[in-house]
């Protein structure tokens, strides 16, 4: 009788263990798909904003050079405002070229649970990059626009400075708003589970 109890308990524990074991392969595929999609979105975001800043740089230089003001009379204050705007846009372009938002997708490995663990780490790192990029975009844009406004205030007048600031400062928040945030949201949602190492993948990072 005792032997049958031992066998029954052993079989039950084995069955529970099988059901408790997570699907490492399924999780790895899901995480890799998510990370690849997020990396593609980040690349698109970098490219589009880079092109936008490049167009803004060239456009404002041309307006200043050709002495065109579509909103009113062209004067020296407007010319300098355009040149300052071109400098700000070129700094934005430089930011996208020098500090692009690039998300690393690790190469797959044979061990599915190890693959899932690496992808967890990669998504956590991508989430941190996205979070930092948001603040850098907002803070950096504000500093650049404030510096340009101060320059125009000293060189020209308050109206020109305020106009330049108000037309330029929304760019940072708009950039942050349109930036990919999927990895940041996923890592935040899964942080407790991943840090606790639930299931067979386990481990903290």
Long-range contacts (C-beta under 8 A, 24 or more apart in sequence): 20-199, 20-200, 21-199, 21-200, 22-199, 22-200, 22-201, 24-112, 24-113, 24-115, 24-116, 24-200, 24-201, 25-112, 27-116, 27-201, 28-108, 28-112, 28-115, 28-116, 28-119, 31-116, 31-119, 31-120, 31-123, 32-105, 32-108, 32-115, 32-119, 34-123, 34-182, 34-183, 34-186, 35-103, 35-105, 35-119, 35-122, 35-123, 35-126, 35-183, 36-105, 37-182, 38-103, 38-126, 38-180, 38-182, 38-183, 39-102, 39-103, 39-104, 39-105, 39-126, 41-180, 41-182, 42-100, 42-101, 42-102, 42-103, 42-130, 42-179, 42-180, 43-102, 45-101, 45-178, 45-179, 45-180, 46-96, 46-100, 46-101, 46-102, 49-92, 49-96, 49-175, 50-93, 50-96, 50-97, 53-89, 53-90, 53-92, 53-93, 53-96, 54-89, 54-93, 56-85, 56-86, 56-89, 56-92, 57-86, 57-89, 57-90, 57-93, 58-86, 60-85, 60-86, 60-89, 61-86, 76-156, 77-152, 77-156, 77-157, 77-160, 78-160, 80-152, 80-155, 80-156, 80-160, 81-152, 81-156, 81-160, 81-163, 81-164, 84-148, 84-151, 84-152, 84-164, 85-148, 85-164, 85-167, 85-168, 87-148, 88-144, 88-145, 88-148, 88-168, 91-144, 92-141, 92-144, 92-171, 95-136, 95-140, 99-136, 101-129, 101-130, 101-133, 101-179, 101-180, 102-129, 103-129, 103-130, 103-183, 113-200, 113-201, 116-201, 117-201, 117-203, 117-205, 120-190, 120-194, 120-201, 120-205, 121-205, 123-183, 123-186, 123-187, 124-187, 124-191, 124-194, 124-205, 126-183, 126-184, 126-187, 127-183, 127-184, 127-185, 127-186, 127-187, 127-188, 128-184, 128-187, 129-183, 130-179, 130-180, 130-181, 130-183, 130-184, 131-184, 133-176, 133-179, 134-176, 134-179, 134-181, 135-176, 137-172, 137-175, 137-176, 137-179, 138-172, 138-173, 138-175, 138-176, 139-172, 140-172, 141-168, 141-169, 141-171, 141-172, 141-173, 141-175, 142-169, 142-172, 144-168, 145-169, 145-171, 145-172
